[in-house]
């Protein structure tokens, strides 16, 4: 298929690099920032435009890779008849594209993406479309470059995004707090790297519920009190510690039967 990518940020860059390795052809990159669009187009061996009136009409699929808030605005400027138009957002309905084409849908990359990465990550792709024909075309397209492709409705995709926030955004925030805590106490954060790696390794083979450890799960209140004492000078972190400790206790009490 011939592809036009709309956008030049993290998602556009990483997906573009993935697609470039497949049999599909990226013919154009479109966007507002001329410097960024030109740079991405050069990397993808494609043409580029910053004027939507000059967007190619020769592509089979148009991938909108912009922020969630900008999707509606971009879609309102597209009149692509029977071309396939998709956005890449988890929390935005496919119906926002209803006036852009008779064939529209979603191509959601279930992965954290940064344009600076040197090696491309494994990217599961979640698709949806307004009709079965478009869904099959998207499936065929994505299977050419994605490691895993599945189908999910707007409702299911939103719930999947909630889960993704927990496993990625919230987890990374906890890493950031631990890093800051170590730094303020002259502790080498890198000492925790093997532990972090082992935590992820275990849940590749087991349900997280089965491998939970720590004082909150085993109700080691003496250790918990010692931890709270240490965190007294970090009130926000102490609040978070108390909240998560309580959550772990309640979670395993409810799942102990």
Buried (B, 14 or more C-beta within 10 A) or exposed (E): BBBBBBBBBBBBBBBBBBBBEBEBBBBBBBBBEEEBBBBBBEBBEBBBBBEEEEBBEEBBBBBBBBEEEBBEEBBEEBEBEEBBBBBBBBEBBBEBBEEBBBBBBBBBBBBBBEBEEEEBEEBBBBBBBBEEEBBEBBBEBBBBBBEEBBBBEBEEBBEBBEEBEEEEEEBEEEEEBBBEBBEEEEEEBEEBEEEEEEBEEBBEEEEEEEEBEEBBEEEEEEEBEEBEEEBEEBEEBBEBBBEBBEEBBEBBEEEEE
